[in-house]
């Protein structure tokens, strides 16, 4: 684990958001707003929206972001709330790394760590993924070191919209 992982307050969760099927941007904006409305929580910040190629998979490019949420929920309760949001968005899990309408991952939870089968925190692959580290560094730079960012710099991540993307409806072209 990185020594930066404990840089969030105890009840602050970093959530990785991703989608590459359907109206990915619209689904991600809806997910941020739905997460913000969860009981016992407060949305603290949302990164810019980034575009990345799929890793270990196929399909269209992903849109990704990271949100910081303060919550009073317990970790498994919060995980189950996120999974319910995924299901509402039509998430299916036909095979590992399948393209998806919505993916919500708990990346960090303050300094808390878990190796449980249902919830591993920090997320076991977050330190290898530019689509997590770059948006996380944008909104919580204390959580990501420059060495970690250098290690993922060749992964082809591109900012597609600024930090208020989830508040602004996108008009069709």
N, CA, C and O atoms as a DFTB+ gen file, in Angstrom:
692 C
 N C O
     1  1       0.834      -1.185       0.000
     2  2       0.000       0.000       0.000
     3  2       0.876       1.246       0.000
     4  3       1.953       1.269       0.597
     5  1       0.400       2.265      -0.671
     6  2       1.120       3.525      -0.714
     7  2       1.028       4.238       0.624
     8  3       0.036       4.108       1.342
     9  1       2.065       4.990       0.954
    10  2       1.999       5.784       2.168
    11  2       1.068       6.979       1.999
    12  3       0.773       7.676       2.969
    13  1       0.608       7.217       0.786
    14  2      -0.339       8.297       0.526
    15  2      -1.777       7.875       0.796
    16  3      -2.657       8.730       0.903
    17  1      -2.030       6.586       0.907
    18  2      -3.394       6.080       1.023
    19  2      -4.107       6.575       2.271
    20  3      -5.329       6.715       2.253
    21  1      -3.406       6.836       3.324
    22  2      -4.021       7.252       4.577
    23  2      -4.252       8.761       4.642
    24  3      -4.551       9.285       5.715
    25  1      -4.122       9.461       3.533
    26  2      -4.188      10.914       3.523
    27  2      -5.608      11.474       3.526
    28  3      -5.772      12.695       3.519
    29  1      -6.625      10.644       3.535
    30  2      -8.006      11.109       3.615
    31  2      -8.503      10.989       5.052
    32  3      -8.025      10.147       5.813
    33  1      -9.456      11.825       5.415
    34  2     -10.077      11.717       6.733
    35  2     -10.757      10.356       6.847
    36  3     -11.095       9.735       5.839
    37  1     -10.953       9.903       8.070
    38  2     -11.435       8.543       8.341
    39  2     -12.728       8.178       7.626
    40  3     -12.872       7.038       7.186
    41  1     -13.669       9.100       7.495
    42  2     -14.947       8.758       6.869
    43  2     -15.095       9.341       5.458
    44  3     -16.210       9.541       4.975
    45  1     -13.963       9.607       4.807
    46  2     -13.976      10.099       3.431
    47  2     -13.582       8.957       2.493
    48  3     -12.563       8.292       2.674
    49  1     -14.430       8.761       1.489
    50  2     -14.260       7.659       0.546
    51  2     -13.945       8.231      -0.834
    52  3     -14.599       9.168      -1.292
    53  1     -12.942       7.660      -1.486
    54  2     -12.652       7.984      -2.887
    55  2     -13.307       6.902      -3.739
    56  3     -12.995       5.719      -3.604
    57  1     -14.213       7.318      -4.613
    58  2     -14.950       6.391      -5.467
    59  2     -14.515       6.592      -6.906
    60  3     -14.587       7.702      -7.433
    61  1     -14.060       5.511      -7.547
    62  2     -13.755       5.544      -8.967
    63  2     -15.032       5.289      -9.741
    64  3     -15.766       4.345      -9.446
    65  1     -15.303       6.133     -10.738
    66  2     -16.480       5.987     -11.592
    67  2     -16.025       5.734     -13.017
    68  3     -15.094       6.382     -13.494
    69  1     -16.666       4.804     -13.699
    70  2     -16.334       4.531     -15.085
    71  2     -17.529       3.995     -15.835
    72  3     -18.416       3.370     -15.254
    73  1     -17.545       4.245     -17.141
    74  2     -18.597       3.724     -18.013
    75  2     -18.103       3.773     -19.452
    76  3     -17.360       4.674     -19.840
    77  1     -18.538       2.770     -20.248
    78  2     -18.184       2.809     -21.671
    79  2     -19.297       2.268     -22.569
    80  3     -19.056       2.005     -23.747
    81  1     -20.494       2.098     -22.043
    82  2     -21.631       1.658     -22.852
    83  2     -22.772       2.663     -22.719
    84  3     -22.932       3.291     -21.672
    85  1     -23.552       2.810     -23.763
    86  2     -24.703       3.703     -23.730
    87  2     -24.274       5.150     -23.590
    88  3     -23.210       5.536     -24.074
    89  1     -25.091       5.946     -22.933
    90  2     -24.776       7.347     -22.667
    91  2     -23.873       7.413     -21.443
    92  3     -24.328       7.724     -20.342
    93  1     -22.600       7.120     -21.640
    94  2     -21.658       7.008     -20.514
    95  2     -21.598       8.297     -19.703
    96  3     -21.631       8.254     -18.473
    97  1     -21.509       9.434     -20.371
    98  2     -21.420      10.710     -19.659
    99  2     -22.682      10.954     -18.850
   100  3     -22.608      11.328     -17.679
   101  1     -23.825      10.748     -19.458
   102  2     -25.092      10.948     -18.756
   103  2     -25.239      10.016     -17.568
   104  3     -25.708      10.420     -16.504
   105  1     -24.837       8.768     -17.753
   106  2     -24.919       7.797     -16.660
   107  2     -23.991       8.187     -15.521
   108  3     -24.366       8.077     -14.354
   109  1     -22.790       8.640     -15.841
   110  2     -21.851       9.043     -14.798
   111  2     -22.360      10.270     -14.038
   112  3     -22.240      10.334     -12.815
   113  1     -22.930      11.244     -14.758
   114  2     -23.489      12.428     -14.093
   115  2     -24.628      12.013     -13.165
   116  3     -24.720      12.489     -12.034
   117  1     -25.489      11.127     -13.648
   118  2     -26.587      10.620     -12.824
   119  2     -26.034       9.898     -11.587
   120  3     -26.553      10.068     -10.484
   121  1     -24.988       9.100     -11.772
   122  2     -24.396       8.355     -10.654
   123  2     -23.840       9.306      -9.595
   124  3     -24.041       9.078      -8.402
   125  1     -23.148      10.365     -10.008
   126  2     -22.611      11.332      -9.044
   127  2     -23.756      11.948      -8.242
   128  3     -23.673      12.055      -7.018
   129  1     -24.817      12.350      -8.927
   130  2     -25.956      12.967      -8.242
   131  2     -26.654      11.968      -7.315
   132  3     -27.120      12.344      -6.239
   133  1     -26.727      10.719      -7.720
   134  2     -27.352       9.679      -6.900
   135  2     -26.506       9.376      -5.671
   136  3     -27.041       9.208      -4.576
   137  1     -25.195       9.306      -5.845
   138  2     -24.283       9.101      -4.716
   139  2     -24.396      10.271      -3.743
   140  3     -24.405      10.072      -2.528
   141  1     -24.482      11.487      -4.273
   142  2     -24.598      12.676      -3.418
   143  2     -25.861      12.640      -2.563
   144  3     -25.897      13.238      -1.488
   145  1     -26.891      11.948      -3.028
   146  2     -28.172      11.885      -2.313
   147  2     -28.270      10.706      -1.347
   148  3     -29.290      10.552      -0.676
   149  1     -27.230       9.870      -1.260
   150  2     -27.283       8.733      -0.334
   151  2     -27.414       9.228       1.102
   152  3     -26.825      10.247       1.463
   153  1     -28.183       8.514       1.924
   154  2     -28.351       8.926       3.317
   155  2     -27.026       8.933       4.078
   156  3     -26.177       8.062       3.887
   157  1     -26.868       9.937       4.944
   158  2     -25.685      10.002       5.798
   159  2     -24.421      10.396       5.080
   160  3     -23.323      10.182       5.593
   161  1     -24.560      10.974       3.888
   162  2     -23.366      11.319       3.130
   163  2     -23.362      12.738       2.615
   164  3     -24.381      13.427       2.617
   165  1     -22.191      13.157       2.176
   166  2     -22.031      14.474       1.577
   167  2     -20.976      14.373       0.481
   168  3     -19.872      13.880       0.714
   169  1     -21.321      14.838      -0.702
   170  2     -20.370      14.883      -1.807
   171  2     -19.393      16.027      -1.546
   172  3     -19.804      17.176      -1.379
   173  1     -18.114      15.712      -1.511
   174  2     -17.096      16.716      -1.222
   175  2     -16.472      17.291      -2.484
   176  3     -16.222      18.494      -2.558
   177  1     -16.215      16.438      -3.484
   178  2     -15.549      16.901      -4.703
   179  2     -15.690      15.843      -5.792
   180  3     -15.861      14.657      -5.511
   181  1     -15.615      16.297      -7.031
   182  2     -15.639      15.404      -8.189
   183  2     -14.564      15.884      -9.154
   184  3     -14.450      17.080      -9.425
   185  1     -13.788      14.957      -9.663
   186  2     -12.722      15.303     -10.605
   187  2     -13.301      15.676     -11.959
   188  3     -14.504      15.566     -12.200
   189  1     -12.417      16.116     -12.824
   190  2     -12.760      16.279     -14.230
   191  2     -13.122      14.912     -14.794
   192  3     -12.915      13.887     -14.144
   193  1     -13.657      14.907     -15.990
   194  2     -14.007      13.673     -16.688
   195  2     -12.868      13.330     -17.645
   196  3     -12.379      14.192     -18.376
   197  1     -12.452      12.070     -17.633
   198  2     -11.316      11.625     -18.433
   199  2     -11.736      10.498     -19.362
   200  3     -12.636       9.719     -19.049
   201  1     -11.077      10.424     -20.502
   202  2     -11.300       9.354     -21.466
   203  2     -10.069       8.452     -21.480
   204  3      -8.934       8.927     -21.507
   205  1     -10.317       7.126     -21.462
   206  2      -9.218       6.159     -21.480
   207  2      -9.620       4.955     -22.322
   208  3     -10.802       4.645     -22.465
   209  1      -8.633       4.294     -22.867
   210  2      -8.873       3.035     -23.571
   211  2      -9.102       1.934     -22.548
   212  3      -8.568       2.000     -21.441
   213  1      -9.891       0.915     -22.903
   214  2     -10.096      -0.204     -21.981
   215  2      -8.771      -0.907     -21.667
   216  3      -7.900      -1.023     -22.529
   217  1      -8.632      -1.373     -20.422
   218  2      -7.450      -2.129     -19.998
   219  2      -7.875      -3.582     -19.830
   220  3      -8.867      -3.869     -19.161
   221  1      -7.127      -4.495     -20.437
   222  2      -7.432      -5.927     -20.358
   223  2      -8.860      -6.231     -20.809
   224  3      -9.511      -7.122     -20.263
   225  1      -9.341      -5.490     -21.803
   226  2     -10.706      -5.664     -22.278
   227  2     -10.829      -5.070     -23.672
   228  3      -9.855      -4.596     -24.257
   229  1     -12.049      -5.107     -24.187
   230  2     -12.321      -4.499     -25.479
   231  2     -13.505      -3.559     -25.303
   232  3     -13.975      -3.330     -24.189
   233  1     -13.975      -3.021     -26.416
   234  2     -15.118      -2.127     -26.357
   235  2     -14.700      -0.683     -26.527
   236  3     -13.520      -0.380     -26.704
   237  1     -15.686       0.215     -26.472
   238  2     -15.393       1.640     -26.637
   239  2     -14.539       2.184     -25.500
   240  3     -14.395       1.548     -24.456
   241  1     -13.977       3.367     -25.714
   242  2     -13.216       4.025     -24.655
   243  2     -14.115       4.279     -23.454
   244  3     -15.329       4.436     -23.587
   245  1     -13.503       4.314     -22.294
   246  2     -14.199       4.612     -21.050
   247  2     -14.170       6.101     -20.773
   248  3     -13.256       6.811     -21.192
   249  1     -15.178       6.557     -20.066
   250  2     -15.138       7.844     -19.391
   251  2     -14.966       7.521     -17.918
   252  3     -15.634       6.634     -17.388
   253  1     -14.061       8.249     -17.252
   254  2     -13.741       7.982     -15.852
   255  2     -13.663       9.272     -15.060
   256  3     -13.365      10.337     -15.603
   257  1     -13.932       9.163     -13.777
   258  2     -13.783      10.264     -12.829
   259  2     -13.605       9.653     -11.444
   260  3     -13.761       8.447     -11.256
   261  1     -13.278      10.498     -10.491
   262  2     -13.215      10.095      -9.085
   263  2     -14.009      11.116      -8.282
   264  3     -13.909      12.322      -8.508
   265  1     -14.800      10.607      -7.340
   266  2     -15.561      11.462      -6.429
   267  2     -15.102      11.209      -5.004
   268  3     -14.757      10.084      -4.643
   269  1     -15.100      12.253      -4.203
   270  2     -14.833      12.134      -2.774
   271  2     -16.139      12.353      -2.033
   272  3     -16.828      13.351      -2.244
   273  1     -16.472      11.409      -1.161
   274  2     -17.719      11.447      -0.417
   275  2     -17.418      11.234       1.060
   276  3     -16.654      10.341       1.427
   277  1     -18.020      12.055       1.893
   278  2     -17.968      11.823       3.325
   279  2     -19.230      11.048       3.679
   280  3     -20.330      11.447       3.296
   281  1     -19.082       9.947       4.404
   282  2     -20.249       9.126       4.707
   283  2     -20.232       8.647       6.145
   284  3     -19.176       8.448       6.746
   285  1     -21.425       8.468       6.676
   286  2     -21.586       7.875       8.003
   287  2     -21.905       6.381       7.886
   288  3     -21.980       5.680       8.896
   289  1     -22.092       5.896       6.650
   290  2     -22.401       4.485       6.445
   291  2     -21.172       3.624       6.742
   292  3     -20.035       4.091       6.669
   293  1     -21.423       2.379       7.073
   294  2     -20.358       1.395       7.259
   295  2     -19.886       0.948       5.872
   296  3     -20.648       1.038       4.909
   297  1     -18.649       0.469       5.754
   298  2     -18.103       0.117       4.444
   299  2     -18.967      -0.841       3.610
   300  3     -19.231      -0.550       2.444
   301  1     -19.411      -1.965       4.166
   302  2     -20.208      -2.903       3.363
   303  2     -21.571      -2.324       3.008
   304  3     -22.089      -2.574       1.919
   305  1     -22.144      -1.565       3.907
   306  2     -23.418      -0.899       3.626
   307  2     -23.249       0.066       2.448
   308  3     -24.090       0.123       1.551
   309  1     -22.157       0.816       2.466
   310  2     -21.885       1.770       1.391
   311  2     -21.601       1.041       0.078
   312  3     -22.093       1.446      -0.975
   313  1     -20.812      -0.032       0.137
   314  2     -20.548      -0.843      -1.054
   315  2     -21.856      -1.334      -1.660
   316  3     -22.045      -1.248      -2.874
   317  1     -22.748      -1.842      -0.842
   318  2     -24.026      -2.355      -1.347
   319  2     -24.870      -1.239      -1.947
   320  3     -25.591      -1.470      -2.918
   321  1     -24.797      -0.031      -1.388
   322  2     -25.504       1.112      -1.970
   323  2     -24.939       1.433      -3.354
   324  3     -25.700       1.713      -4.281
   325  1     -23.609       1.395      -3.503
   326  2     -22.988       1.640      -4.805
   327  2     -23.373       0.551      -5.807
   328  3     -23.646       0.848      -6.970
   329  1     -23.395      -0.694      -5.368
   330  2     -23.784      -1.794      -6.261
   331  2     -25.237      -1.652      -6.699
   332  3     -25.570      -1.995      -7.833
   333  1     -26.105      -1.156      -5.826
   334  2     -27.508      -0.924      -6.195
   335  2     -27.608       0.173      -7.263
   336  3     -28.440       0.086      -8.166
   337  1     -26.764       1.199      -7.159
   338  2     -26.731       2.258      -8.174
   339  2     -26.273       1.673      -9.509
   340  3     -26.846       1.989     -10.551
   341  1     -25.243       0.821      -9.486
   342  2     -24.787       0.150     -10.713
   343  2     -25.921      -0.631     -11.362
   344  3     -26.122      -0.550     -12.574
   345  1     -26.660      -1.385     -10.558
   346  2     -27.773      -2.183     -11.094
   347  2     -28.859      -1.294     -11.691
   348  3     -29.421      -1.625     -12.734
   349  1     -29.160      -0.176     -11.047
   350  2     -30.135       0.769     -11.581
   351  2     -29.714       1.282     -12.951
   352  3     -30.555       1.586     -13.797
   353  1     -28.405       1.377     -13.162
   354  2     -27.873       1.864     -14.436
   355  2     -27.739       0.747     -15.465
   356  3     -27.219       0.972     -16.558
   357  1     -28.202      -0.454     -15.126
   358  2     -28.156      -1.561     -16.078
   359  2     -26.860      -2.335     -16.077
   360  3     -26.562      -3.026     -17.051
   361  1     -26.083      -2.245     -15.020
   362  2     -24.805      -2.959     -14.936
   363  2     -25.024      -4.464     -14.989
   364  3     -25.847      -5.021     -14.262
   365  1     -24.275      -5.096     -15.857
   366  2     -24.245      -6.556     -15.936
   367  2     -22.800      -7.001     -15.781
   368  3     -21.877      -6.243     -16.078
   369  1     -22.605      -8.214     -15.323
   370  2     -21.255      -8.758     -15.118
   371  2     -21.124     -10.104     -15.845
   372  3     -20.972     -11.143     -15.202
   373  1     -21.182     -10.085     -17.184
   374  2     -21.130     -11.360     -17.905
   375  2     -19.761     -12.041     -17.831
   376  3     -19.675     -13.268     -17.888
   377  1     -18.690     -11.249     -17.703
   378  2     -17.338     -11.785     -17.572
   379  2     -16.436     -10.673     -17.038
   380  3     -16.790      -9.495     -17.069
   381  1     -15.261     -11.078     -16.547
   382  2     -14.308     -10.131     -15.963
   383  2     -13.922      -9.058     -16.980
   384  3     -13.633      -9.366     -18.137
   385  1     -13.918      -7.811     -16.547
   386  2     -13.535      -6.651     -17.361
   387  2     -14.440      -6.432     -18.570
   388  3     -14.018      -5.833     -19.559
   389  1     -15.683      -6.914     -18.497
   390  2     -16.631      -6.693     -19.596
   391  2     -16.942      -5.197     -19.707
   392  3     -16.910      -4.485     -18.704
   393  1     -17.244      -4.717     -20.921
   394  2     -17.718      -3.339     -21.049
   395  2     -18.923      -3.139     -20.127
   396  3     -19.648      -4.089     -19.832
   397  1     -19.131      -1.902     -19.675
   398  2     -20.185      -1.694     -18.676
   399  2     -20.857      -0.337     -18.795
   400  3     -20.270       0.646     -19.248
   401  1     -22.110      -0.327     -18.368
   402  2     -22.869       0.922     -18.328
   403  2     -22.423       1.793     -17.167
   404  3     -22.491       3.020     -17.244
   405  1     -21.962       1.157     -16.079
   406  2     -21.501       1.907     -14.916
   407  2     -20.651       0.998     -14.032
   408  3     -20.999      -0.155     -13.778
   409  1     -19.535       1.546     -13.574
   410  2     -18.664       0.848     -12.632
   411  2     -18.338       1.826     -11.515
   412  3     -17.817       2.912     -11.765
   413  1     -18.644       1.440     -10.292
   414  2     -18.346       2.260      -9.113
   415  2     -17.465       1.447      -8.180
   416  3     -17.889       0.409      -7.672
   417  1     -16.252       1.908      -7.954
   418  2     -15.297       1.201      -7.107
   419  2     -14.880       2.061      -5.930
   420  3     -14.563       3.239      -6.094
   421  1     -14.881       1.472      -4.740
   422  2     -14.299       2.136      -3.581
   423  2     -12.786       1.980      -3.721
   424  3     -12.255       0.874      -3.628
   425  1     -12.103       3.093      -3.944
   426  2     -10.653       3.071      -4.132
   427  2      -9.933       3.217      -2.787
   428  3      -9.025       2.448      -2.471
   429  1     -10.348       4.205      -2.010
   430  2      -9.770       4.471      -0.690
   431  2     -10.897       4.783       0.281
   432  3     -11.950       5.285      -0.111
   433  1     -10.662       4.480       1.555
   434  2     -11.610       4.831       2.613
   435  2     -10.780       5.359       3.776
   436  3     -10.429       4.605       4.683
   437  1     -10.469       6.647       3.751
   438  2      -9.593       7.207       4.777
   439  2      -8.327       6.377       4.856
   440  3      -7.737       6.050       3.826
   441  1      -7.905       6.034       6.049
   442  2      -6.745       5.165       6.223
   443  2      -7.121       3.724       6.471
   444  3      -6.260       2.890       6.752
   445  1      -8.424       3.421       6.367
   446  2      -8.921       2.068       6.633
   447  2      -8.456       1.105       5.549
   448  3      -8.391       1.464       4.373
   449  1      -8.135      -0.115       5.951
   450  2      -7.715      -1.157       5.020
   451  2      -8.542      -2.410       5.261
   452  3      -8.931      -2.708       6.391
   453  1      -8.805      -3.134       4.186
   454  2      -9.538      -4.393       4.283
   455  2      -9.054      -5.335       3.197
   456  3      -8.861      -4.933       2.050
   457  1      -8.861      -6.593       3.571
   458  2      -8.521      -7.631       2.602
   459  2      -9.649      -8.645       2.493
   460  3      -9.421      -9.782       2.079
   461  1     -10.853      -8.253       2.856
   462  2     -12.003      -9.157       2.817
   463  2     -12.354      -9.510       1.376
   464  3     -12.102      -8.722       0.465
   465  1     -12.922     -10.662       1.170
   466  2     -13.278     -11.117      -0.169
   467  2     -14.263     -10.161      -0.845
   468  3     -14.158      -9.905      -2.045
   469  1     -15.210      -9.638      -0.084
   470  2     -16.225      -8.774      -0.683
   471  2     -15.739      -7.341      -0.903
   472  3     -16.222      -6.664      -1.810
   473  1     -14.802      -6.874      -0.096
   474  2     -14.333      -5.492      -0.207
   475  2     -12.869      -5.399       0.198
   476  3     -12.511      -5.596       1.359
   477  1     -12.032      -5.093      -0.794
   478  2     -10.615      -4.866      -0.560
   479  2     -10.345      -3.379      -0.701
   480  3     -10.647      -2.783      -1.735
   481  1      -9.775      -2.778       0.339
   482  2      -9.460      -1.353       0.341
   483  2      -8.070      -1.181       0.924
   484  3      -7.777      -1.735       1.984
   485  1      -7.199      -0.419       0.252
   486  2      -7.375       0.227      -1.032
   487  2      -7.679      -0.786      -2.145
   488  3      -7.333      -1.965      -2.059
   489  1      -8.341      -0.274      -3.193
   490  2      -8.655      -1.142      -4.327
   491  2      -7.355      -1.784      -4.808
   492  3      -6.357      -1.084      -4.981
   493  1      -7.346      -3.096      -5.027
   494  2      -6.084      -3.803      -5.279
   495  2      -5.315      -3.365      -6.533
   496  3      -4.102      -3.565      -6.601
   497  1      -5.984      -2.781      -7.514
   498  2      -5.282      -2.395      -8.743
   499  2      -5.237      -0.883      -8.972
   500  3      -4.793      -0.431     -10.028
   501  1      -5.689      -0.108      -7.999
   502  2      -5.761       1.338      -8.221
   503  2      -4.404       1.968      -8.514
   504  3      -4.318       2.912      -9.300
   505  1      -3.341       1.455      -7.888
   506  2      -2.020       2.062      -8.058
   507  2      -1.430       1.788      -9.437
   508  3      -0.400       2.362      -9.792
   509  1      -2.069       0.918     -10.218
   510  2      -1.599       0.584     -11.574
   511  2      -2.413       1.285     -12.646
   512  3      -2.157       1.074     -13.832
   513  1      -3.374       2.104     -12.280
   514  2      -4.354       2.608     -13.234
   515  2      -4.378       4.138     -13.292
   516  3      -4.725       4.811     -12.321
   517  1      -4.003       4.658     -14.449
   518  2      -4.050       6.112     -14.648
   519  2      -5.469       6.641     -14.502
   520  3      -5.664       7.759     -14.027
   521  1      -6.469       5.846     -14.907
   522  2      -7.850       6.337     -14.844
   523  2      -8.357       6.498     -13.419
   524  3      -9.423       7.076     -13.205
   525  1      -7.611       5.997     -12.443
   526  2      -7.912       6.263     -11.032
   527  2      -6.954       7.327     -10.494
   528  3      -7.389       8.297      -9.874
   529  1      -5.661       7.150     -10.727
   530  2      -4.660       8.017     -10.104
   531  2      -4.704       9.453     -10.598
   532  3      -4.559      10.379      -9.800
   533  1      -4.902       9.662     -11.899
   534  2      -4.905      11.035     -12.424
   535  2      -6.098      11.838     -11.881
   536  3      -5.897      12.944     -11.379
   537  1      -7.332      11.317     -11.965
   538  2      -8.424      12.101     -11.369
   539  2      -8.329      12.217      -9.852
   540  3      -8.720      13.242      -9.293
   541  1      -7.822      11.196      -9.180
   542  2      -7.650      11.272      -7.726
   543  2      -6.626      12.347      -7.373
   544  3      -6.827      13.108      -6.428
   545  1      -5.540      12.412      -8.120
   546  2      -4.510      13.429      -7.870
   547  2      -5.064      14.834      -8.092
   548  3      -4.617      15.788      -7.454
   549  1      -6.024      14.960      -8.984
   550  2      -6.634      16.267      -9.249
   551  2      -7.393      16.786      -8.023
   552  3      -7.295      17.969      -7.697
   553  1      -8.147      15.915      -7.341
   554  2      -9.003      16.373      -6.244
   555  2      -8.459      16.037      -4.856
   556  3      -8.931      16.585      -3.860
   557  1      -7.482      15.153      -4.783
   558  2      -6.861      14.796      -3.498
   559  2      -5.380      14.529      -3.734
   560  3      -4.922      13.395      -3.596
   561  1      -4.628      15.574      -4.091
   562  2      -3.222      15.367      -4.458
   563  2      -2.383      14.739      -3.352
   564  3      -1.341      14.148      -3.634
   565  1      -2.814      14.854      -2.113
   566  2      -2.081      14.253      -1.004
   567  2      -2.142      12.733      -1.031
   568  3      -1.382      12.073      -0.323
   569  1      -3.032      12.171      -1.836
   570  2      -3.212      10.716      -1.894
   571  2      -2.351      10.028      -2.951
   572  3      -2.216       8.805      -2.940
   573  1      -1.773      10.798      -3.856
   574  2      -1.042      10.207      -4.984
   575  2       0.315      10.884      -5.117
   576  3       0.405      12.109      -5.188
   577  1       1.357      10.081      -5.148
   578  2       2.703      10.626      -5.286
   579  2       3.124      10.781      -6.738
   580  3       2.555      10.146      -7.626
   581  1       4.109      11.616      -6.977
   582  2       4.587      11.854      -8.343
   583  2       5.152      10.580      -8.962
   584  3       5.019      10.371     -10.167
   585  1       5.784       9.722      -8.151
   586  2       6.303       8.458      -8.669
   587  2       5.165       7.576      -9.173
   588  3       5.286       6.935     -10.218
   589  1       4.069       7.546      -8.436
   590  2       2.914       6.741      -8.861
   591  2       2.349       7.268     -10.178
   592  3       1.983       6.483     -11.052
   593  1       2.276       8.569     -10.323
   594  2       1.773       9.149     -11.575
   595  2       2.729       8.854     -12.734
   596  3       2.282       8.578     -13.847
   597  1       4.026       8.910     -12.485
   598  2       5.004       8.602     -13.531
   599  2       4.866       7.162     -14.005
   600  3       5.049       6.878     -15.189
   601  1       4.544       6.250     -13.089
   602  2       4.442       4.837     -13.450
   603  2       3.260       4.545     -14.369
   604  3       3.256       3.513     -15.041
   605  1       2.264       5.414     -14.419
   606  2       1.084       5.171     -15.263
   607  2       0.958       6.181     -16.407
   608  3      -0.062       6.216     -17.094
   609  1       1.981       6.993     -16.608
   610  2       1.879       8.080     -17.583
   611  2       1.708       7.610     -19.022
   612  3       1.239       8.388     -19.853
   613  1       2.062       6.387     -19.350
   614  2       1.928       5.910     -20.718
   615  2       0.581       5.281     -21.023
   616  3       0.425       4.674     -22.083
   617  1      -0.391       5.401     -20.140
   618  2      -1.665       4.718     -20.327
   619  2      -2.694       5.491     -21.152
   620  3      -3.822       5.027     -21.318
   621  1      -2.327       6.645     -21.665
   622  2      -3.195       7.332     -22.613
   623  2      -4.493       7.877     -22.032
   624  3      -5.567       7.626     -22.577
   625  1      -4.407       8.610     -20.947
   626  2      -5.581       9.229     -20.342
   627  2      -5.677      10.679     -20.821
   628  3      -4.677      11.396     -20.860
   629  1      -6.894      11.103     -21.184
   630  2      -7.101      12.441     -21.727
   631  2      -8.278      13.091     -21.007
   632  3      -9.349      12.494     -20.898
   633  1      -8.081      14.314     -20.516
   634  2      -9.193      15.024     -19.893
   635  2     -10.187      15.409     -20.982
   636  3      -9.816      16.035     -21.975
   637  1     -11.455      15.032     -20.793
   638  2     -12.461      15.357     -21.797
   639  2     -13.379      16.499     -21.376
   640  3     -13.926      17.194     -22.232
   641  1     -13.558      16.707     -20.061
   642  2     -14.350      17.836     -19.563
   643  2     -13.832      18.242     -18.206
   644  3     -13.254      17.429     -17.486
   645  1     -14.036      19.503     -17.851
   646  2     -13.573      20.051     -16.584
   647  2     -14.373      19.559     -15.386
   648  3     -15.284      18.745     -15.532
   649  1     -14.028      20.059     -14.192
   650  2     -14.559      19.510     -12.948
   651  2     -16.062      19.695     -12.711
   652  3     -16.613      19.009     -11.850
   653  1     -16.725      20.554     -13.406
   654  2     -18.170      20.731     -13.186
   655  2     -19.010      19.961     -14.201
   656  3     -20.209      20.213     -14.314
   657  1     -18.413      19.035     -14.938
   658  2     -19.097      18.294     -16.003
   659  2     -20.388      17.645     -15.535
   660  3     -21.364      17.613     -16.285
   661  1     -20.418      17.136     -14.336
   662  2     -21.564      16.362     -13.836
   663  2     -22.755      17.244     -13.474
   664  3     -23.855      16.732     -13.269
   665  1     -22.559      18.540     -13.393
   666  2     -23.634      19.485     -13.096
   667  2     -24.270      20.051     -14.363
   668  3     -25.370      20.602     -14.318
   669  1     -23.584      19.917     -15.476
   670  2     -24.013      20.564     -16.706
   671  2     -24.573      19.544     -17.695
   672  3     -23.862      18.634     -18.123
   673  1     -25.842      19.697     -18.057
   674  2     -26.365      18.791     -19.085
   675  2     -25.651      19.030     -20.403
   676  3     -25.305      20.163     -20.737
   677  1     -25.440      17.984     -21.129
   678  2     -24.752      18.101     -22.414
   679  2     -25.816      18.135     -23.517
   680  3     -26.692      17.273     -23.588
   681  1     -25.715      19.139     -24.357
   682  2     -26.674      19.248     -25.458
   683  2     -26.205      18.393     -26.625
   684  3     -25.007      18.324     -26.901
   685  1     -27.130      17.747     -27.307
   686  2     -26.728      16.926     -28.458
   687  2     -26.089      17.772     -29.543
   688  3     -26.443      18.935     -29.739
   689  1     -25.141      17.167     -30.243
   690  2     -24.422      17.883     -31.314
   691  2     -25.309      18.079     -32.527
   692  3     -24.875      18.660     -33.522
